[in-house]
Amino acid sequence: MSEQLSGSSRTPVKIGVEELRGNLAAYLRQARLGSTFLIMSHNEIVAELRPPAPSYHDRRRPGALRGRIKLSTDFGPTPQDVFDSRDGDL
Protein backbone atom coordinates (compact mmCIF):
# COMPACT_ATOMS: atom_id res chain seq x y z
CA MET A 1 0.00 0.00 0.00
CA SER A 2 1.23 3.46 -0.75
CA GLU A 3 2.33 5.99 1.82
CA GLN A 4 -0.46 8.20 0.51
CA LEU A 5 -2.82 6.96 3.19
CA SER A 6 -1.78 9.84 5.43
CA GLY A 7 -4.35 12.32 4.08
CA SER A 8 -6.06 14.72 6.44
CA SER A 9 -9.40 16.43 6.18
CA ARG A 10 -7.62 19.72 5.39
CA THR A 11 -5.20 18.54 2.70
CA PRO A 12 -6.68 16.07 0.22
CA VAL A 13 -4.29 13.40 -1.06
CA LYS A 14 -4.41 12.52 -4.76
CA ILE A 15 -4.65 8.80 -5.50
CA GLY A 16 -5.18 6.88 -8.70
CA VAL A 17 -8.14 4.67 -9.45
CA GLU A 18 -5.97 1.53 -9.39
CA GLU A 19 -4.51 2.51 -6.01
CA LEU A 20 -8.03 3.02 -4.64
CA ARG A 21 -9.22 -0.32 -6.03
CA GLY A 22 -6.29 -2.17 -4.55
CA ASN A 23 -6.71 -0.67 -1.08
CA LEU A 24 -10.35 0.33 -0.90
CA ALA A 25 -10.98 -0.89 2.65
CA ALA A 26 -7.97 1.03 3.98
CA TYR A 27 -9.00 4.24 2.23
CA LEU A 28 -12.56 3.94 3.51
CA ARG A 29 -11.22 3.44 7.03
CA GLN A 30 -9.06 6.56 6.68
CA ALA A 31 -12.02 8.57 5.31
CA ARG A 32 -14.09 7.49 8.31
CA LEU A 33 -11.32 8.91 10.52
CA GLY A 34 -11.39 12.28 8.72
CA SER A 35 -9.05 11.97 5.74
CA THR A 36 -9.95 13.31 2.30
CA PHE A 37 -8.77 11.83 -0.99
CA LEU A 38 -9.02 13.06 -4.57
CA ILE A 39 -9.44 10.16 -6.99
CA MET A 40 -7.48 10.76 -10.20
CA SER A 41 -7.81 9.23 -13.65
CA HIS A 42 -5.46 10.37 -16.42
CA ASN A 43 -4.36 13.38 -14.31
CA GLU A 44 -7.95 14.52 -13.88
CA ILE A 45 -9.94 14.54 -10.64
CA VAL A 46 -12.93 12.24 -11.09
CA ALA A 47 -14.14 11.87 -7.51
CA GLU A 48 -13.60 12.89 -3.92
CA LEU A 49 -13.61 10.49 -0.99
CA ARG A 50 -14.20 12.17 2.35
CA PRO A 51 -16.08 11.68 5.61
CA PRO A 52 -19.83 12.34 5.46
CA ALA A 53 -21.19 15.71 6.51
CA PRO A 54 -21.98 16.02 10.23
CA SER A 55 -25.70 15.86 9.54
CA TYR A 56 -25.27 12.23 8.47
CA HIS A 57 -23.61 11.31 11.75
CA ASP A 58 -26.22 12.70 14.11
CA ARG A 59 -29.27 10.54 14.37
CA ARG A 60 -32.39 11.65 16.16
CA ARG A 61 -32.43 10.45 19.72
CA PRO A 62 -35.85 10.02 21.32
CA GLY A 63 -36.13 12.27 24.34
CA ALA A 64 -33.09 14.42 23.46
CA LEU A 65 -35.14 17.62 23.84
CA ARG A 66 -37.14 16.47 26.86
CA GLY A 67 -37.68 19.41 29.21
CA ARG A 68 -36.33 21.94 26.72
CA ILE A 69 -39.52 22.58 24.70
CA LYS A 70 -42.23 24.60 26.40
CA LEU A 71 -45.73 25.39 25.13
CA SER A 72 -46.81 28.99 25.04
CA THR A 73 -48.92 30.07 28.02
CA ASP A 74 -51.74 31.10 25.67
CA PHE A 75 -51.82 27.72 23.94
CA GLY A 76 -55.31 26.29 24.22
CA PRO A 77 -57.20 23.20 23.16
CA THR A 78 -57.75 22.46 19.47
CA PRO A 79 -61.04 24.01 18.28
CA GLN A 80 -63.79 21.57 17.32
CA ASP A 81 -64.02 22.96 13.76
CA VAL A 82 -60.42 21.85 13.14
CA PHE A 83 -61.33 18.32 14.18
CA ASP A 84 -64.49 18.45 12.07
CA SER A 85 -62.56 19.52 8.97
CA ARG A 86 -60.33 16.43 9.07
CA ASP A 87 -61.17 13.29 7.13
CA GLY A 88 -61.75 10.21 9.23
CA ASP A 89 -61.95 9.57 12.92
CA LEU A 90 -59.29 10.51 15.41
N, C-alpha and C positions, 0 to 999 in steps of 0.2 A: 504494500500500500504506500502511496506517496506521502511525503511529509506535508502535503497540502491540507491535511485534515485539521490544521491549527487555525482555521478561520474564526473570526469573532463576529459578533452582530454588527460591529461598526465598520469593519474592513472586509468586504466580501472577497473570497478566494475564488479565482477562476480555475475551473476543472473541465476537462474534456468529457464528452459523452461516454467514451470507453472507460475512462477512469471511474465515472459515476456508476456505470453498469457493473464493473468489477468489484466495487466496494460500497454498494448501495446501502447495506445495513449500517455500516460505519458512518456514512455521511448523514443518514437519517438520525442516528443517535446524536451526532454532533449538532445537527439542526435543532433537535429537541432541547439541547443544552444551551442554545443561543447563537450558534454559528450561522453565517450566511454564505452561500456559495452561488457563483454565477456559472451556469452550465454553458460551455462553448462548443460550437460546431463550425469548423472551417473559419476560425478566428472571428466568429460572430456570436454574440450572446443570444441564446435561444430560450433560456429559462433561468429562473432564480429559485433556489431552495433556501428557505428560511423558516424560523419558528412561526407558528400561527400568531395572529394578532391576539392581544390580551382578551378580547371579547370571546374568543373561542375557548379560552381556558376556564373562564368563570362560568360555572353552571349555577342555575338558580337553586338556592337552598331553602327548603320550606322552613318558615319561621325566622328567616334572617332579619326581617324588619319588625318582628314582634315587639310591641311597646314603643315603636318609633313613629307609627302612623296614627294620627288623631283625627277624629271626625270634628267638623265644625260644630260650634255650640248651637247654631241655628239649623242644623240638619234635622229634618223631621221624617216622619213615615212617608212611604211612597203613596201618592194620591191614587184613589181607586180608578180614576179614568186612565191612568197609565197601565194598570193591570188589565182593565177592560179592553184596551187597544191591542193587547198582545194576542197572538194566535195560540190556541191551546190552553190547557190547564197548567197551573203552577203548583 
